[in-house]
Amino acid sequence: NETFVSVLRDVPRSMGAMMRAYKLQKKAAAVGFDWNDANAAFPKVEEELAEWKEELENGTKDAMEGEAGDLLFAVINVLRLKKTNPELCLNKTCEKFIERLALMEKYAENELAGLTLSELNGLWERAKREKADEIGKNAEKIG
């Protein structure tokens, strides 16, 4: 037990939380505390999502934050088991978000601030479709 704790303590607190969770899970897996595969771990994501949702509706901020952390930890675990770096996944999504918002600004001629949420969502869906069409055309060129 003392050895296990010291192994986890080697993962620095100064590391970003996402990568810290990933490293902690890898270290725990090295001593046998792990799921067999991502499919076995995925129900934990669903369980944590339900618990987070409950705290969002009825809980305290502290409890909601705790459940949000549990949900993120569970998602990171599934990604790790799929040999996927969660940091890269989130960075890809950040870049996609930036691209889509830039398209929204282009469509609205840089005037997003005065639009309703419904109008903004319409622009978001338009940007999403345009990027999907672009990806589809590029895939056709490769194939």
C-alpha positions in Angstrom: 0.0 0.0 0.0 2.8 2.5 0.9 4.6 1.6 -2.4 1.5 2.3 -4.4 0.9 5.7 -2.9 4.5 6.7 -3.4 4.3 5.6 -7.1 1.3 8.0 -7.5 3.1 10.8 -5.7 5.7 10.8 -8.4 3.2 12.4 -10.7 3.7 16.2 -10.1 0.8 18.4 -9.0 2.2 21.1 -11.2 1.3 19.0 -14.3 -2.0 20.0 -16.0 -5.0 18.2 -14.5 -5.8 16.3 -17.7 -2.3 14.9 -18.2 -1.9 14.3 -14.4 -5.1 12.1 -14.5 -3.7 10.3 -17.5 -0.4 9.6 -15.8 -2.0 8.6 -12.5 -4.2 6.1 -14.3 -1.2 4.7 -16.2 0.7 4.2 -12.9 -2.3 2.5 -11.3 -2.6 0.3 -14.3 1.0 -0.7 -14.0 0.3 -2.3 -10.6 -2.9 -4.0 -11.9 -5.6 -1.5 -10.9 -7.2 -1.1 -14.3 -10.1 -2.1 -16.5 -9.6 -4.9 -19.0 -10.4 -2.5 -21.9 -12.2 0.7 -22.9 -15.5 -1.1 -23.4 -15.4 -2.3 -19.7 -14.5 1.2 -18.6 -17.2 3.0 -20.5 -20.1 2.3 -18.2 -18.2 4.2 -15.5 -18.5 7.3 -17.8 -22.2 6.8 -18.0 -22.5 6.4 -14.2 -20.4 9.5 -13.6 -22.4 11.5 -16.1 -25.7 10.5 -14.3 -24.2 11.5 -11.0 -22.9 14.8 -12.4 -26.3 15.5 -13.9 -28.0 14.8 -10.5 -25.6 17.3 -8.8 -26.2 19.9 -11.4 -29.9 19.8 -10.7 -30.0 19.2 -7.0 -26.6 19.5 -5.5 -24.2 22.0 -4.1 -21.5 23.6 -6.2 -18.9 21.6 -4.4 -20.7 18.3 -5.1 -21.2 19.3 -8.7 -17.6 20.1 -9.2 -16.6 16.8 -7.6 -18.8 14.8 -9.9 -17.6 16.8 -12.9 -14.0 15.9 -12.0 -15.1 12.2 -11.7 -16.7 12.4 -15.1 -13.6 13.9 -16.7 -11.4 11.3 -15.0 -13.6 8.5 -16.3 -13.5 9.9 -19.9 -9.7 10.2 -19.7 -9.5 6.6 -18.6 -11.5 5.4 -21.6 -9.3 7.4 -23.9 -6.1 6.0 -22.3 -7.4 2.5 -22.8 -8.0 3.4 -26.4 -4.3 4.5 -26.6 -5.5 8.1 -27.2 -4.0 11.2 -25.6 -6.8 13.2 -24.1 -4.7 16.4 -24.4 -4.5 15.9 -28.2 -8.3 15.2 -28.4 -9.2 18.4 -26.5 -6.7 20.5 -28.5 -8.3 19.2 -31.8 -11.7 20.3 -30.5 -10.3 23.7 -29.5 -9.0 24.2 -33.0 -12.2 23.1 -34.5 -14.1 25.5 -32.3 -11.8 28.4 -33.3 -12.3 27.6 -37.0 -16.1 27.4 -36.7 -16.3 30.6 -34.7 -14.2 32.3 -37.3 -16.6 31.1 -40.0 -19.5 32.4 -37.9 -17.8 35.8 -37.7 -17.3 35.8 -41.5 -21.0 35.0 -42.1 -22.1 37.7 -39.7 -19.5 40.2 -41.0 -17.8 40.3 -37.6 -21.0 41.2 -35.8 -21.7 38.2 -33.5 -22.4 40.3 -30.3 -25.8 41.5 -31.4 -27.2 38.2 -32.5 -29.7 36.1 -30.6 -28.7 32.6 -29.4 -31.0 31.1 -32.1 -29.2 33.1 -34.8 -25.8 32.2 -33.4 -26.8 28.5 -33.4 -27.8 28.8 -37.0 -24.4 30.2 -37.9 -22.8 27.5 -35.9 -24.7 24.8 -37.8 -23.8 26.5 -41.1 -20.1 26.5 -40.2 -20.3 22.9 -39.0 -21.9 21.9 -42.3 -19.3 23.8 -44.4 -16.4 22.2 -42.6 -18.0 18.7 -42.9 -18.5 19.4 -46.7 -14.9 20.5 -47.0 -13.7 17.3 -45.2 -15.9 15.2 -47.4 -14.5 16.8 -50.6 -10.9 16.3 -49.3 -11.7 12.7 -48.6 -12.9 12.2 -52.1 -9.7 13.7 -53.5 -7.6 11.2 -51.5 -9.7 8.2 -52.3 
